[in-house]
Amino acid sequence: MKLELKFFASLRESLKVSEEKITIPSSVKTIADLRIHLFERGGVWAEVLANGKSLRCALNHQMVDPSTPLQEGAEVAFFPPVTGG
């Protein structure tokens, strides 16, 4: 399955990438699976996407939870929680 990934704010700064087009294995079926798949890249990816880190996700511009199924050609965005002040 092909996806377009987007990273925002501190995630983009840490990963040094704002977007990426990838092909994922058939075993990656949900947002949570995708996060694990990216985490397994190691290094800064493992630090930024670690299980205890709070992240928000959107699928095709809709906020979603980690159990949301992925779709062919979808845009998946990751960003830190937003705080105001």
Accessible surface in RSA format (square Angstrom, percent):
REM  Atomic radii and reference values for relative SASA: ProtOr
REM  Chains: A
REM  Algorithm: Lee & Richards
REM  Probe-radius: 1.40
REM  Slices: 20
REM RES _ NUM      All-atoms   Total-Side   Main-Chain    Non-polar    All polar
REM                ABS   REL    ABS   REL    ABS   REL    ABS   REL    ABS   REL
RES MET A   1    74.29  38.5  44.92  29.7  29.37  69.9  49.80  42.3  24.49  32.4
RES LYS A   2   132.77  64.8 132.59  81.4   0.18   0.4  76.03  68.4  56.74  60.4
RES LEU A   3     5.06   2.8   0.00   0.0   5.06  12.7   3.28   2.3   1.78   4.8
RES GLU A   4    46.52  26.7  45.48  34.4   1.04   2.5   8.18  15.8  38.34  31.3
RES LEU A   5     0.00   0.0   0.00   0.0   0.00   0.0   0.00   0.0   0.00   0.0
RES LYS A   6    50.09  24.4  50.09  30.7   0.00   0.0   8.99   8.1  41.10  43.8
RES PHE A   7     1.02   0.5   0.00   0.0   1.02   2.7   0.00   0.0   1.02   2.9
RES PHE A   8    84.99  42.5  84.99  52.6   0.00   0.0  84.99  51.5   0.00   0.0
RES ALA A   9    46.81  43.0  37.60  58.0   9.21  20.9  44.96  63.3   1.85   4.9
RES SER A  10    57.15  48.3  54.01  72.1   3.14   7.2  42.21  89.9  14.94  20.9
RES LEU A  11     9.17   5.1   8.95   6.4   0.22   0.6   9.17   6.4   0.00   0.0
RES ARG A  12    96.20  40.4  95.25  48.6   0.96   2.3  21.68  29.6  74.52  45.2
RES GLU A  13   119.59  68.7 104.99  79.4  14.60  34.8  46.13  89.2  73.46  60.0
RES SER A  14    50.21  42.4  33.70  45.0  16.51  38.0  13.82  29.4  36.39  51.0
RES LEU A  15    13.43   7.5   0.01   0.0  13.43  33.7   0.04   0.0  13.39  36.0
RES LYS A  16   179.01  87.3 141.78  87.0  37.23  88.6 111.88 100.7  67.12  71.5
RES VAL A  17    40.68  26.8  34.28  31.0   6.41  15.4  40.21  34.9   0.47   1.3
RES SER A  18    54.73  46.2  47.22  63.0   7.51  17.3  20.87  44.4  33.86  47.4
RES GLU A  19    90.52  52.0  78.22  59.2  12.30  29.3  21.38  41.4  69.13  56.4
RES GLU A  20    45.00  25.8  37.03  28.0   7.97  19.0  25.69  49.7  19.31  15.8
RES LYS A  21   163.54  79.8 135.97  83.4  27.57  65.6  80.48  72.4  83.05  88.5
RES ILE A  22    20.87  11.9  11.46   8.5   9.41  22.7  18.85  13.6   2.03   5.5
RES THR A  23    91.99  65.4  66.89  67.8  25.10  59.8  51.41  69.0  40.58  61.3
RES ILE A  24     4.84   2.8   0.13   0.1   4.71  11.3   1.00   0.7   3.84  10.4
RES PRO A  25    63.04  45.9  50.07  45.6  12.98  47.2  62.02  51.2   1.02   6.3
RES SER A  26    97.23  82.2  78.98 105.4  18.25  42.0  52.74 112.3  44.50  62.3
RES SER A  27    85.39  72.2  63.15  84.3  22.24  51.2  53.75 114.5  31.65  44.3
RES VAL A  28     9.79   6.4   8.29   7.5   1.50   3.6   8.29   7.2   1.50   4.1
RES LYS A  29   127.43  62.2 123.40  75.7   4.03   9.6  90.14  81.1  37.29  39.7
RES THR A  30    31.64  22.5  31.64  32.1   0.00   0.0  29.00  39.0   2.64   4.0
RES ILE A  31     2.11   1.2   2.11   1.6   0.00   0.0   2.11   1.5   0.00   0.0
RES ALA A  32    35.88  33.0  32.80  50.6   3.09   7.0  35.36  49.8   0.52   1.4
RES ASP A  33    45.61  31.9  42.33  42.1   3.28   7.8   6.84  16.1  38.76  38.7
RES LEU A  34     0.00   0.0   0.00   0.0   0.00   0.0   0.00   0.0   0.00   0.0
RES ARG A  35    44.76  18.8  44.76  22.8   0.00   0.0  19.13  26.1  25.63  15.5
RES ILE A  36    98.66  56.1  98.27  73.2   0.39   0.9  98.66  71.0   0.00   0.0
RES HIS A  37    52.37  28.6  47.67  33.1   4.70  12.0  28.38  29.2  23.99  27.9
RES LEU A  38     0.00   0.0   0.00   0.0   0.00   0.0   0.00   0.0   0.00   0.0
RES PHE A  39    78.66  39.4  77.93  48.3   0.73   1.9  77.93  47.2   0.73   2.1
RES GLU A  40   126.62  72.7  92.89  70.3  33.73  80.3  39.36  76.1  87.26  71.2
RES ARG A  41   100.36  42.1  60.44  30.8  39.92  95.1  40.02  54.7  60.34  36.6
RES GLY A  42    25.61  31.6   0.00   N/A  25.61  31.6  23.94  65.7   1.66   3.7
RES GLY A  43    57.86  71.3   0.00   N/A  57.86  71.3  41.70 114.4  16.16  36.2
RES VAL A  44    56.41  37.1  49.50  44.8   6.91  16.6  49.61  43.1   6.80  18.5
RES TRP A  45    38.40  15.4  38.40  18.6   0.00   0.0  18.45   9.8  19.95  32.4
RES ALA A  46    23.22  21.3  21.48  33.1   1.74   4.0  21.76  30.6   1.46   3.9
RES GLU A  47   114.88  66.0 107.20  81.1   7.68  18.3  44.90  86.9  69.98  57.1
RES VAL A  48    17.14  11.3  11.90  10.8   5.24  12.6  15.59  13.5   1.56   4.2
RES LEU A  49     2.56   1.4   0.03   0.0   2.53   6.4   0.03   0.0   2.53   6.8
RES ALA A  50    29.55  27.2  29.55  45.6   0.00   0.0  29.55  41.6   0.00   0.0
RES ASN A  51   149.41 103.0 124.84 120.6  24.57  59.2  37.28  89.7 112.13 108.4
RES GLY A  52    81.67 100.7   0.00   N/A  81.67 100.7  44.65 122.5  37.02  82.9
RES LYS A  53   109.25  53.3 101.60  62.3   7.65  18.2  50.87  45.8  58.38  62.2
RES SER A  54    77.76  65.7  56.81  75.8  20.95  48.3  43.85  93.4  33.90  47.5
RES LEU A  55    27.68  15.4   3.56   2.6  24.12  60.6   3.56   2.5  24.12  64.9
RES ARG A  56   105.51  44.3 103.25  52.6   2.26   5.4  20.37  27.8  85.14  51.6
RES CYS A  57    11.69   8.8   9.60  10.7   2.09   4.9   1.21   3.1  10.48  11.3
RES ALA A  58     9.63   8.9   9.44  14.6   0.19   0.4   9.44  13.3   0.19   0.5
RES LEU A  59    10.51   5.9   7.72   5.5   2.78   7.0   7.72   5.4   2.78   7.5
RES ASN A  60    64.01  44.1  53.70  51.9  10.32  24.8  25.30  60.9  38.71  37.4
RES HIS A  61   149.88  81.9 118.19  82.2  31.69  81.1  83.22  85.8  66.67  77.6
RES GLN A  62   123.74  69.2 122.23  89.3   1.51   3.6  35.35  75.2  88.39  67.0
RES MET A  63    95.78  49.6  69.92  46.3  25.86  61.6  56.95  48.4  38.83  51.4
RES VAL A  64    38.07  25.1  14.62  13.2  23.45  56.5  25.07  21.8  13.00  35.3
RES ASP A  65    81.52  57.1  75.24  74.9   6.28  14.8  34.90  82.1  46.62  46.5
RES PRO A  66    80.72  58.8  80.44  73.3   0.28   1.0  80.44  66.4   0.28   1.8
RES SER A  67    80.80  68.3  66.21  88.4  14.59  33.6  49.39 105.2  31.41  44.0
RES THR A  68    26.79  19.1  23.10  23.4   3.69   8.8  18.87  25.3   7.92  12.0
RES PRO A  69    89.82  65.5  88.85  81.0   0.97   3.5  88.85  73.4   0.97   6.0
RES LEU A  70    13.49   7.5   0.00   0.0  13.49  33.9   0.00   0.0  13.49  36.3
RES GLN A  71    95.87  53.6  91.05  66.5   4.82  11.5  35.38  75.3  60.49  45.9
RES GLU A  72   118.08  67.8  92.42  69.9  25.65  61.1  62.45 120.8  55.63  45.4
RES GLY A  73    57.80  71.3   0.00   N/A  57.80  71.3  28.67  78.7  29.13  65.2
RES ALA A  74     2.50   2.3   0.06   0.1   2.44   5.5   2.50   3.5   0.00   0.0
RES GLU A  75    29.60  17.0  28.77  21.8   0.83   2.0  10.46  20.2  19.14  15.6
RES VAL A  76     0.00   0.0   0.00   0.0   0.00   0.0   0.00   0.0   0.00   0.0
RES ALA A  77     7.40   6.8   7.35  11.3   0.05   0.1   7.35  10.4   0.05   0.1
RES PHE A  78     0.00   0.0   0.00   0.0   0.00   0.0   0.00   0.0   0.00   0.0
RES PHE A  79    37.53  18.8  37.53  23.2   0.00   0.0  37.53  22.8   0.00   0.0
RES PRO A  80    31.29  22.8  29.84  27.2   1.45   5.3  29.84  24.6   1.45   9.0
RES PRO A  81    56.78  41.4  44.45  40.5  12.33  44.8  44.45  36.7  12.33  76.7
RES VAL A  82   127.15  83.7  97.26  88.0  29.89  72.0 101.02  87.8  26.13  70.9
RES THR A  83   124.79  88.8  96.84  98.2  27.95  66.6  69.25  93.0  55.54  84.0
RES GLY A  84    79.60  98.2   0.00   N/A  79.60  98.2  39.70 108.9  39.90  89.4
RES GLY A  85   131.19 161.8   0.00   N/A 131.19 161.8  74.67 204.9  56.53 126.6
END  Absolute sums over single chains surface
CHAIN  1 A     5171.0       4013.2       1157.7       2930.9       2240.1
END  Absolute sums over all chains
TOTAL          5171.0       4013.2       1157.7       2930.9       2240.1
